[in-house]
Every structure is written in structure tokens, then in C-alpha cells.
């Protein structure tokens, strides 16, 4: 019964089939393939896991249409073509770039069956996220690490409210994406989302940019201008890098948040505005308050609810998902099929400290898509090889032993994320020794309770939380993700 179900789910579409392709259909259907044929025009409306196209000279006249068909489908593609076409370097390059495999006529049936099976497996590996979680529609808030799952749950709770939210985190960790997700999941989703980078606007213009101005208010004000705050009426106002806002403007912003009224420059008439205020910062605002660079009263107005974005180095489990996401995104920019990452490239990304967080990863993947010459992206294509050499020159033997020990712990925790006994046994050490190693590498805090479970003789319910580490007292007034 289960085997029959699996076979019924293997969908094959043969585009512009030849006689030899049609002769394969009865055998493939007998083996459980749901095999259909179609013209290239009709293929856009079909559902399939593997596509086979009988590539002929006529397709050379409509390569853009074929590329669009391949890019829009979630299938892996196999080309069937005659030996005469394989003599063309252009055809060979095209097939190598856009197809999973190719077969020359006459078709070797055994090899074709094997190729179809591999293509079907690869289609599911590439387009079904680990743990059965499909790619989300909330941009970069994808992943399966405990921290991103906690973040999604938190945003679902905060989105329906109208309370201000302060989003804290390092540069490149997706603070604006968090703000956009809050807006999209709120009752204001149909309204405008207006983002302002408070550090990128000139001090001389920021008053007018935020609040607008009347005609003739100052030299060059030839007509009335609606400010960013007023344009967000009925929607969400996102104040990015709020810590860079000048002190004078902080006072004006505080008054607006308190009264939800604004006055355009050159006018004394108050205008009522209905917006939800979200703010983000990468600086420590409490320290800025102590240094006199940020108003304490404004801080408490903005910090009603708080979200912390997690650095990428603490979300190692999500790195492969991010890499595939950006590979698909940037491949469309250069008109190529997304390249996969070699095992060495994945290892290099997992070992990298990512000081630039997700933004750095996106830039490296974008570079790899452009520079890679083979079918896979290698470490040198994403600029990580030189860093490994630098570590080799500066690290001592004890450093390498320490890093190897830590890597072993991370690997085994990833594999046995729900059973510490199995994790310890796989390393050939006792449970007490395993716990001592976790404490030594600060993977497990010295406190014997982590996220609500005791690191005693009972197994932890989910070791994925250990990879993130304790976020502090969960009962405090701040939310951590």
C-alpha cells in the first residue's frame, strides 16, 4: 500500500516527445510513474516532479521560452537529444547549465530509469524544506532553528496589537524583515508600510521628511509636501536606526507618539494621524541614554514590546536554507539555474563566524553565483578559502584541538537533537564527560537548567535549544528570539 502511494506520487512530464520517448511510457507507468506528454506551450499548466524534453533544432529558436518553463517549474529536467546537436558547443553549454542530466539517442532504457529516479529524489530534496516546513512567504524569516521558530511564534502574538515594538539586534540580522512581518500579519496589512532610516537623512531635512511642510515654509518649498509620518496614516511607520536620530528631533517624535498629532513645517494646524510605530536599532539605547545621546522618555515610549533578532552565528542550522534561498533569488538576476553548494562550501559556511550576519551571507552567495564556473559553488567562489588559510597561519595546535572538539559536539547535537544519551555514546564518552564538555565550550550554560529542563540523568526533550544557549530569564519584560 505504501509503495503504491509513493509510486503514484512520482509525476513525469515528457515535452515534445519523440517515438522512442513514447515507447518508454508503458514501462514507466507499470513501474508506478504518473507519466504524461505535452507540448511546450501546454507544459505550463501541468504538475510534475520530473520533466523530460526531446531537445531538437526547433528548440534553438525558442530558448527563452524553454528557460522560462524550466525556471517556473519546481521540477528537475532531463534532455533527450540526438548526437548531431551534441557536437555544438552552444548546445552543450546550454544543457549543462539548465538540465539535471541528458541522454543521447538511442535511449538506454536502464540508464534512463536510473536517471529519472535520481532526478525525482533531487526535486524533493531541493524543494521541500527540512522537517516538512516549506519556504515561508515572509522573506528571510525562514529556517528551522529553535530561535527562528520562537521568533515566528512571538511575531504572531505581537502583530495583532497596536503597541509600539522596539526591534534590537546586530546589523544584517533582518530587523526590517521583522518589522514587515509584523505589518503583514497585523490588521493594518492593507495600509501603507513606511520605512525611514533615521541615520540616512540630513539633519536639515529630517523635520520636513518626517512631518512634511507647507508651501513657502522655507526657501525652496515651492509646494506642500506630505511627510513620511502622515503618509503612513492607517498603516505602519518603521523608524530604522532610531538611535541615530538627533536629540532635537527625538523631542518632536516623542510628542507625536504621545498625542498622535503632527504639524507640518510652516503650519500651526494639528493633523491627527493613526499609525503603529515600530523602531529598530543596532546600538544599546540604554547605554546611549547614560551618555546623553538618547532621551529616556522616548525610549520607554518605544520599548513597550521588544524583539531581539539572533546573529547568524547562533543559527548555524539555518545557514544551508539561507544559502539555497539566496542562490535561487540571485540566479534569476543573471539568467542561470541556481547552483548547488559543494560539501566543502557548506562546511566553510558552517565554520565561518559571519560578522555581517545574513546580509554578508547574501552577498557571498550572490558573488558565488556570478563567479562559479562548475556546476557547484566552491569555497573560493564565496571568498572563504583565504580566511581558512589565515586561521591556519595564526592557530596553535591547542587551538585546533579545541575547535575540533567543539565541532564534534555541534555535529553530534545536530544529529541527536532529542537524546543526550545517544549523543554521548556516539562520541564514545560517558554522560558526565559529555556534560563537562558542553560546559567547557559554553554550549550548555553552567546553570543546570536550560529553557526549562534539568541537565541531570533524564534526557532533554530537545537539544536544539542547547545550540542556541540560554536567553536569560524568560519572565522578564523583554522578548528574546
Secondary structure, DSSP 4 states (H G I P E B T S, - for coil): -HHHHHHHT-EEEEES--HHHHHHHHHHHHTT-EEEEE-TTGGGG---SEEEEE--GGGGGGHHHHHHHHHHS-SEEEEEE-HHHHT-HHHHHHHHHH-SEEEESSP-HHHHHHHHHHHHHHHHHHHS-GGG-PPPSSTT----SHHHHHHHHHHHHHHTS-S-EEEE--TTS-HHHHHHHHHHTSTTTTS-EEEEETTSS-TTTHHHHHH-B-TTSSTT--S-B--HHHHTTTSEEEEETGGGS-HHHHHHHHHHHHH-EE--BT----EE---EEEEEESS-HHHHHHTTSS-HHHHHHHTTEEEEPPPGGG-GGGHHHHHHHHHHHHHHHHT-PPPEE-HHHHHHHHH---TTHHHHHHHHHHHHHHH--SSEE-GGGGT-HHHHHHHHHH--HHHHHHHHHHHHHHHHHHHTTT-HHHHHHHHT--HHHHHHHHHHTTSS-SSSEETTEE-SSSPPS-THHHHH---S-TTSSS---
